[in-house]
Amino acid sequence: MAQKTAAPADDKRLQADDKTYSSPMELTLEVVGGKWKSLLVYHLLDAPLRFSELRRQVPGITEKMLTQQLRELERDGIVSRTVFPEVPPRVEYVATEHGRTLKPVLEAMCHWGRHHWQQRTA
């Protein structure tokens, strides 16, 4: 998890480790932005999924990209990875408690997307 440094009260910039973000939105987009991360978190909100299940839930994502995105989400504390001591090993991913705080944000994005689609197809 990134180390936080205080900024002046009227400053929107955030300092984490040795990176400065121009606004909280920039940091948010780094954590869940891009083509895949929000989708992955959305699918992991309610139940754990295995790697292969996630790949089926998110068509078009490559195995390499799925691995990379899951590692980044795990690094940022959004998802957790559990390896079960079985043969063959079973690995499950699930949203952490912190990751589940994204649920209203992702639901709002789904709502907006449906509304936008309706506007474009009306």
JOBELHU-V597945 format. One line per field, one symbol per residue. ss: DSSP state (H for helix, E for strand, - for the rest). Layout:
ss=???
This chain:
ss=---EE--------EEE--EEE--HHHHHHHHH----HHHHHHHH----EEHHHHHHH-----HHHHHHHHHHHHH---EEEEEE-----EEEEEE-HHHH--HHHHHHHHHHHHHHHHHHH-
